């Protein structure tokens, strides 16, 4: 705990006395996506993201709170699940997303890889 406090203090002092233009920022962004692995359907909402912006595209490592729709013997079960994976933002104003989340199923002790598409609903102000 002591090392964490020292690190935070040093980081704050360094950033406070920095004379360069700020290259990182903290923003809020709303998004929605759907992905599938062929058997299950996942509806994803944007969660915490580490995003890297470039002029024509962006990519991010994202944690996605999701709802899993799974067919069990003719009835559809809906269950919450947390996914994590890569997202690539492109096209018009970086609003369209190609999502590659992975989900862990503890009941089966396995990872599920999915692919899907999404859209950014709220963009941070520039």
VEXNUSE-272525 format. One record per residue: residue in three letters; x, y, z of N, C-alpha, C in turn. Coordinates in steps of 0.02 Angstrom, whole numbers, plus 32768, in hexadecimal, padded with zeros to 4 digits. Layout:
{atom ALA; {X; Y; Z}; {X; Y; Z}; {X; Y; Z}}
...
This chain:
{atom UNK; {8029; 7FC5; 8000}; {8000; 8000; 8000}; {802B; 803F; 8000}}
{atom UNK; {8062; 803B; 8026}; {808F; 8074; 802A}; {80AD; 8083; 7FE6}}
{atom UNK; {80BF; 804F; 7FC0}; {80DD; 8059; 7F7E}; {80AA; 8076; 7F4D}}
{atom UNK; {806B; 8062; 7F53}; {8037; 807D; 7F28}; {802E; 80C8; 7F34}}
{atom UNK; {802E; 80DC; 7F73}; {8028; 8124; 7F83}; {8063; 814C; 7F69}}
{atom UNK; {809F; 8131; 7F70}; {80DB; 8153; 7F57}; {80D8; 8158; 7F0A}}
{atom UNK; {80C2; 8123; 7EEA}; {80BC; 8124; 7EA0}; {8089; 8159; 7E8A}}
{atom UNK; {8050; 815B; 7EAB}; {801C; 818C; 7E9A}; {8035; 81D3; 7EA4}}
{atom UNK; {8057; 81DF; 7EDB}; {8072; 8221; 7EE9}; {80A5; 8235; 7EB4}}
{atom UNK; {80D2; 8209; 7EA3}; {8105; 8218; 7E6F}; {80E4; 8224; 7E2C}}
{atom UNK; {80B3; 81FC; 7E19}; {8090; 8204; 7DD9}; {806D; 8248; 7DD7}}
{atom UNK; {804E; 825C; 7E0E}; {802B; 829C; 7E11}; {805C; 82D6; 7E0B}}
{atom UNK; {8094; 82D2; 7E2E}; {80C5; 8308; 7E2A}; {80E4; 830D; 7DE5}}
{atom UNK; {80F4; 82D5; 7DC6}; {8111; 82D7; 7D83}; {80E1; 82F4; 7D51}}
{atom UNK; {80A2; 82E0; 7D54}; {8071; 82FA; 7D25}; {8060; 8343; 7D32}}
{atom UNK; {8064; 8359; 7D72}; {8054; 839F; 7D83}; {808A; 83CE; 7D68}}
{atom UNK; {80C9; 83B8; 7D69}; {80FF; 83E3; 7D53}; {8114; 83D8; 7D0A}}
{atom UNK; {80EE; 83AF; 7CE7}; {80FE; 83A1; 7CA2}; {80EE; 83DE; 7C77}}
{atom UNK; {811B; 83EF; 7C49}; {8112; 8428; 7C1D}; {80FA; 8414; 7BD7}}
{atom UNK; {80F7; 83D3; 7BC9}; {80E3; 83BC; 7B87}; {8097; 83B9; 7B81}}
{atom UNK; {8082; 83B6; 7B43}; {803A; 83AF; 7B35}; {8023; 836B; 7B4E}}
{atom UNK; {7FE7; 8369; 7B6A}; {7FCD; 832B; 7B86}; {7FBB; 82FB; 7B4E}}
{atom UNK; {7FD5; 82BD; 7B51}; {7FCA; 828C; 7B1D}; {7F98; 8257; 7B32}}
{atom UNK; {7F86; 8255; 7B71}; {7F55; 8224; 7B88}; {7F1B; 824A; 7BA9}}
{atom UNK; {7EE2; 8229; 7BAB}; {7EA8; 8249; 7BC9}; {7E79; 8213; 7BE5}}
{atom UNK; {7E4D; 8229; 7C10}; {7E1C; 81FD; 7C2D}; {7DD8; 8214; 7C13}}
{atom UNK; {7DB4; 81E8; 7BF0}; {7D75; 81FA; 7BD1}; {7D40; 81C6; 7BDF}}
{atom UNK; {7D02; 81DB; 7BDA}; {7CC9; 81AE; 7BDF}; {7CAE; 81A4; 7B98}}
{atom UNK; {7C9C; 8166; 7B88}; {7C83; 8156; 7B46}; {7C51; 811E; 7B4D}}
{atom UNK; {7C17; 8126; 7B2E}; {7BE4; 80F2; 7B31}; {7BE3; 80C9; 7AF1}}
{atom UNK; {7BDC; 8088; 7AF7}; {7BDB; 805D; 7ABC}; {7BB0; 8020; 7AC9}}
{atom UNK; {7B99; 8002; 7A93}; {7B72; 7FC5; 7A96}; {7B8A; 7F98; 7A5D}}
{atom UNK; {7B8D; 7F57; 7A6A}; {7BA4; 7F28; 7A37}; {7B82; 7EE4; 7A41}}
{atom UNK; {7B83; 7EBC; 7A0E}; {7B69; 7E78; 7A11}; {7B9F; 7E4B; 79F2}}
{atom UNK; {7BA9; 7E11; 7A12}; {7BDB; 7DE2; 79F7}; {7BBF; 7D9B; 79FF}}
{atom UNK; {7BDD; 7D6E; 79D9}; {7BC7; 7D28; 79DB}; {7C02; 7CF9; 79CE}}
{atom UNK; {7BF9; 7CBB; 79E5}; {7C29; 7C86; 79D5}; {7C08; 7C50; 79AB}}
{atom UNK; {7BCC; 7C5D; 7992}; {7BA8; 7C2C; 796A}; {7B72; 7C08; 7991}}
{atom UNK; {7B7A; 7C03; 79D3}; {7B49; 7BE1; 79FE}; {7B25; 7C13; 7A2C}}
{atom UNK; {7B4B; 7C40; 7A4A}; {7B30; 7C70; 7A79}; {7B31; 7CB6; 7A5C}}
{atom UNK; {7B06; 7CE1; 7A76}; {7B05; 7D27; 7A62}; {7B14; 7D51; 7AA0}}
{atom UNK; {7B41; 7D82; 7A99}; {7B55; 7DAC; 7AD0}; {7B46; 7DF5; 7ABE}}
{atom UNK; {7B22; 7E18; 7AEA}; {7B16; 7E60; 7AE3}; {7B45; 7E83; 7B13}}
{atom UNK; {7B71; 7EAD; 7AF7}; {7BA7; 7ECC; 7B1E}; {7B99; 7F17; 7B28}}
{atom UNK; {7BA9; 7F2F; 7B63}; {7BAA; 7F77; 7B71}; {7BF1; 7F8A; 7B7F}}
{atom UNK; {7C02; 7FC7; 7B6E}; {7C47; 7FDE; 7B78}; {7C59; 7FE1; 7BC1}}
{atom UNK; {7C94; 7FCA; 7BD2}; {7CAD; 7FCC; 7C16}; {7CF0; 7FF0; 7C18}}
{atom UNK; {7D19; 7FE3; 7C49}; {7D5B; 8003; 7C4D}; {7D85; 7FF1; 7C10}}
{atom UNK; {7DA6; 8023; 7BF4}; {7DCA; 801A; 7BB5}; {7E0E; 803C; 7BB7}}
{atom UNK; {7E3F; 801B; 7B9C}; {7E80; 803A; 7B8F}; {7E83; 8043; 7B43}}
{atom UNK; {7E7B; 8082; 7B2C}; {7E72; 8090; 7AE5}; {7EAD; 80B6; 7AC9}}
{atom UNK; {7EC2; 80A2; 7A8D}; {7EFA; 80C2; 7A69}; {7EDE; 80E0; 7A29}}
{atom UNK; {7EE0; 8122; 7A23}; {7EC5; 8146; 79E9}; {7EFA; 8156; 79B6}}
{atom UNK; {7EE8; 814C; 7977}; {7F11; 815E; 793E}; {7EE6; 8187; 790F}}
{atom UNK; {7F03; 81A8; 78DD}; {7EDA; 81D4; 78B2}; {7E9E; 81B3; 7890}}
{atom UNK; {7EA4; 8175; 7876}; {7E6D; 8157; 7851}; {7E4B; 811E; 7875}}
{atom UNK; {7E67; 8106; 78AC}; {7E48; 80CF; 78D1}; {7E60; 80D3; 791A}}
{atom UNK; {7E43; 80A8; 7942}; {7E58; 80A1; 7987}; {7E4F; 8058; 799B}}
{atom UNK; {7E75; 8041; 79CC}; {7E69; 7FFE; 79E6}; {7E6C; 8002; 7A32}}
{atom UNK; {7E4B; 7FD2; 7A52}; {7E45; 7FD5; 7A9B}; {7E43; 7F8F; 7AB8}}
{atom UNK; {7E5B; 7F89; 7AF5}; {7E51; 7F4D; 7B1E}; {7E19; 7F60; 7B4E}}
{atom UNK; {7DE2; 7F3A; 7B4B}; {7DA5; 7F4D; 7B6E}; {7D8A; 7F15; 7B99}}
{atom UNK; {7D6F; 7F26; 7BD2}; {7D47; 7EF8; 7BFA}; {7CFE; 7F08; 7BEB}}
{atom UNK; {7CD7; 7ED4; 7BDA}; {7C93; 7EDF; 7BC4}; {7C60; 7EBA; 7BEE}}
{atom UNK; {7C3A; 7EDE; 7C17}; {7C01; 7EBE; 7C39}; {7BD0; 7EA8; 7C03}}
{atom UNK; {7BB8; 7E6B; 7C06}; {7B90; 7E4F; 7BD0}; {7B56; 7E25; 7BEA}}
{atom UNK; {7B27; 7E1A; 7BBE}; {7AF2; 7DE9; 7BC9}; {7AFC; 7DB0; 7B97}}
{atom UNK; {7AFD; 7D73; 7BB0}; {7B05; 7D38; 7B86}; {7AC2; 7D17; 7B7C}}
{atom UNK; {7AAE; 7D0F; 7B3C}; {7A71; 7CEC; 7B2B}; {7A85; 7CA7; 7B12}}
{atom UNK; {7A6F; 7C73; 7B36}; {7A84; 7C2F; 7B29}; {7A47; 7C02; 7B24}}
{atom UNK; {7A44; 7BD8; 7AF0}; {7A0D; 7BAA; 7AE5}; {7A1A; 7B69; 7B0B}}
{atom UNK; {79EF; 7B59; 7B3B}; {79F4; 7B1B; 7B61}; {79B3; 7AF4; 7B59}}
{atom UNK; {79B6; 7ABE; 7B33}; {797C; 7A92; 7B29}; {793D; 7AB7; 7B14}}
{atom UNK; {7944; 7AE3; 7AE4}; {790B; 7B07; 7AC9}; {78F7; 7B46; 7AEC}}
{atom UNK; {7914; 7B56; 7B26}; {7904; 7B95; 7B47}; {7943; 7BC0; 7B4A}}
{atom UNK; {7939; 7C01; 7B45}; {7972; 7C2F; 7B45}; {797F; 7C47; 7B8C}}
{atom UNK; {79BD; 7C3E; 7BA1}; {79D3; 7C57; 7BE3}; {79FB; 7C97; 7BD9}}
{atom UNK; {79EF; 7CC8; 7C04}; {7A14; 7D07; 7C03}; {7A3B; 7D0B; 7C44}}
{atom UNK; {7A7C; 7D17; 7C3D}; {7AA8; 7D1A; 7C78}; {7ADB; 7D53; 7C6F}}
{atom UNK; {7AEA; 7D77; 7CA4}; {7B1F; 7DAA; 7CA0}; {7B64; 7D89; 7C9E}}
{atom UNK; {7B91; 7DA8; 7C7A}; {7BD5; 7D8E; 7C75}; {7C04; 7DC8; 7C64}}
{atom UNK; {7C42; 7DC4; 7C79}; {7C73; 7DF8; 7C6A}; {7CA3; 7DDF; 7C34}}
{atom UNK; {7CAB; 7E07; 7C00}; {7CD9; 7DF6; 7BCA}; {7D14; 7E26; 7BC9}}
{atom UNK; {7D49; 7E12; 7BA8}; {7D83; 7E3D; 7BA0}; {7DA0; 7E2E; 7B5B}}
{atom UNK; {7DB6; 7E63; 7B39}; {7DD4; 7E56; 7AF8}; {7DE5; 7E96; 7AD2}}
{atom UNK; {7DF7; 7E8C; 7A94}; {7E0D; 7EC1; 7A68}; {7DD3; 7EDF; 7A42}}
{atom UNK; {7DD3; 7F20; 7A3A}; {7DA3; 7F43; 7A10}; {7DC8; 7F71; 79E1}}
{atom UNK; {7DB2; 7F73; 79A2}; {7DCF; 7F9F; 7970}; {7D99; 7FD0; 795A}}
{atom UNK; {7DA8; 8011; 7960}; {7D7A; 8046; 794D}; {7D8E; 8061; 7909}}
{atom UNK; {7D5D; 8069; 78DC}; {7D6E; 8083; 789A}; {7D32; 80A5; 787A}}
{atom UNK; {7D3B; 80B6; 783B}; {7D09; 80D7; 7811}; {7CF6; 811B; 782C}}
{atom UNK; {7CB9; 8130; 7821}; {7CA3; 8174; 782D}; {7CAE; 818A; 7876}}
{atom UNK; {7CDF; 81B6; 787F}; {7CEE; 81D2; 78C1}; {7CFB; 819D; 78F6}}
{atom UNK; {7D15; 8163; 78E1}; {7D27; 812C; 790E}; {7CEB; 8115; 7938}}
{atom UNK; {7CB1; 8111; 791A}; {7C74; 80FE; 793E}; {7C63; 80B4; 7935}}
{atom UNK; {7C7E; 8093; 7903}; {7C6E; 804D; 78F7}; {7CA5; 8021; 7916}}
{atom UNK; {7C8F; 7FEA; 7936}; {7CBD; 7FC0; 795C}; {7CBB; 7F79; 7941}}
{atom UNK; {7CF6; 7F5B; 7939}; {7CFC; 7F13; 7931}; {7D16; 7EF9; 7973}}
{atom UNK; {7CF1; 7ECC; 7991}; {7CFF; 7EB6; 79D5}; {7D14; 7E6C; 79D6}}
{atom UNK; {7D48; 7E5C; 79FC}; {7D61; 7E18; 7A03}; {7D66; 7E05; 7A4D}}
{atom UNK; {7D2D; 7E01; 7A70}; {7D30; 7DF2; 7AB8}; {7D36; 7DA7; 7AC6}}
{atom UNK; {7D52; 7D98; 7B00}; {7D57; 7D54; 7B1B}; {7D32; 7D52; 7B5D}}
{atom UNK; {7D11; 7D1A; 7B69}; {7CEA; 7D10; 7BA6}; {7D00; 7CCF; 7BC7}}
{atom UNK; {7D02; 7CCF; 7C09}; {7D14; 7C93; 7C2E}; {7CD6; 7C74; 7C4D}}
{atom UNK; {7CCA; 7C35; 7C3F}; {7C92; 7C10; 7C5C}; {7CAD; 7BE4; 7C94}}
{atom UNK; {7C9F; 7BF7; 7CD1}; {7CB8; 7BD1; 7D0A}; {7C97; 7B8C; 7D0F}}
{atom UNK; {7C58; 7B87; 7CF9}; {7C35; 7B47; 7CFD}; {7C56; 7B11; 7CD1}}
{atom UNK; {7C72; 7B26; 7C98}; {7C93; 7AF8; 7C6A}; {7CDF; 7AFC; 7C6E}}
{atom UNK; {7CF9; 7B2C; 7C94}; {7D41; 7B38; 7C9A}; {7D60; 7B42; 7C55}}
{atom UNK; {7D42; 7B70; 7C2D}; {7D5B; 7B7D; 7BEA}; {7D50; 7BC6; 7BD6}}
{atom UNK; {7D78; 7BDC; 7BA6}; {7D72; 7C1F; 7B8A}; {7D4B; 7C1A; 7B48}}
{atom UNK; {7D22; 7C4D; 7B3C}; {7CFD; 7C52; 7AFD}; {7D15; 7C90; 7AD8}}
{atom UNK; {7D2C; 7C87; 7A9B}; {7D3F; 7CBF; 7A70}; {7D05; 7CD2; 7A43}}
{atom UNK; {7CF8; 7D13; 7A3C}; {7CC0; 7D29; 7A12}; {7CD7; 7D62; 79E4}}
{atom UNK; {7CAD; 7D72; 79B4}; {7CB9; 7DAB; 7988}; {7C76; 7DCF; 797F}}
{atom UNK; {7C7A; 7E11; 797B}; {7C3C; 7E37; 7974}; {7C49; 7E7E; 795C}}
{atom UNK; {7C13; 7EA3; 7959}; {7C15; 7EE8; 7941}; {7BF0; 7F15; 7973}}
{atom UNK; {7C03; 7F55; 7973}; {7BE2; 7F83; 79A1}; {7BE4; 7FCA; 7988}}
{atom UNK; {7BC8; 7FF6; 79B0}; {7BC3; 803C; 799F}; {7BCF; 8067; 79DD}}
{atom UNK; {7BF3; 809D; 79D5}; {7C00; 80CC; 7A0C}; {7BC6; 80FD; 7A10}}
{atom UNK; {7BA4; 80FE; 7A49}; {7B6A; 812A; 7A51}; {7B7D; 8170; 7A68}}
{atom UNK; {7BAA; 8175; 7A98}; {7BC0; 81B5; 7AB3}; {7C0A; 81BD; 7AA7}}
{atom UNK; {7C1D; 81F4; 7A88}; {7C63; 8202; 7A7D}; {7C7A; 8238; 7AAE}}
{atom UNK; {7CB7; 8233; 7AC7}; {7CD0; 8269; 7AF3}; {7CD8; 82AA; 7ACC}}
{atom UNK; {7CCC; 82E1; 7AEF}; {7CD5; 8323; 7ACF}; {7D1F; 8331; 7AC6}}
{atom UNK; {7D2F; 834F; 7A8E}; {7D75; 835D; 7A7E}; {7D8A; 83A0; 7A98}}
